[in-house]
Amino acid sequence: MIIALRCLFAVILATMLIGTIWATLQEDVFEGGSHILRYRWGVMTLADAYFGFVTFFVWVAYKETSTPARVVWFIAVMLLGNIAMSAYVLLQLFRVPPDARLDGVLLRRSPA
């Protein structure tokens, strides 16, 4: 299960990086964003995405025990979205052995 999840999140990260580079080469992000904000569905899609980012960050805040790490990940998630989210999940997946149970990834590690 861990290996399959590593592959999944690696594909997500690669796709998001490639797509972001491609889109950036085609159009300025602020110019593209201004088009989105003209439409109600564009605004609601952004709201949906950012509520998802906050939801994901609640898990990150639970997992991370230091305030500086929480702040860095909050900024990364809010600025980079799924790029930061998939990178965070990959980091968590590589901190456990391939035969680990999923709770080893999802739950906070107890202090040794």
HUQUIJO-V467858 format. One record per backbone hydrogen bond with DSSP energy under -1.0 kcal/mol. NH is the residue of the N-H (numbers start at 1). CO is the residue of the C=O. E is the energy in kcal/mol with one decimal. If there is no record, write none. Layout:
BEGIN
nh/co/e
NH/CO/E
NH/CO/E
END
This chain:
BEGIN
nh/co/e
5/1/-2.2
6/2/-2.5
7/3/-2.2
8/4/-2.5
9/5/-2.7
10/6/-1.9
11/7/-2.3
12/8/-2.3
13/9/-2.4
14/10/-2.7
15/11/-2.8
16/12/-2.6
17/13/-2.5
18/14/-2.8
19/15/-2.8
20/16/-2.3
21/17/-2.4
22/18/-2.7
23/19/-2.6
24/20/-2.5
25/21/-2.1
27/23/-2.4
32/28/-2.6
33/29/-2.4
34/30/-1.7
35/31/-1.1
36/32/-1.6
37/33/-2.0
38/35/-1.1
39/36/-1.6
43/39/-2.3
44/40/-2.7
45/41/-2.1
46/42/-2.0
47/43/-2.5
48/44/-2.6
49/45/-2.3
50/46/-2.8
51/47/-2.5
52/48/-2.0
53/49/-2.2
54/50/-2.3
55/51/-2.3
56/52/-2.5
57/53/-2.5
58/54/-1.7
60/56/-1.8
61/57/-3.3
62/58/-1.6
63/59/-2.7
64/60/-3.1
70/66/-2.0
71/67/-2.6
72/68/-2.5
73/69/-2.6
74/70/-2.4
75/71/-2.5
76/72/-2.5
77/73/-2.7
78/74/-2.5
79/75/-2.3
80/76/-3.1
81/77/-1.8
83/80/-1.9
85/81/-2.3
86/82/-2.4
87/83/-1.9
88/84/-2.5
89/85/-2.3
90/86/-2.4
91/87/-2.3
92/88/-2.2
93/89/-2.7
94/90/-2.1
100/97/-2.2
104/101/-1.4
105/102/-1.5
106/102/-2.4
107/103/-2.2
END
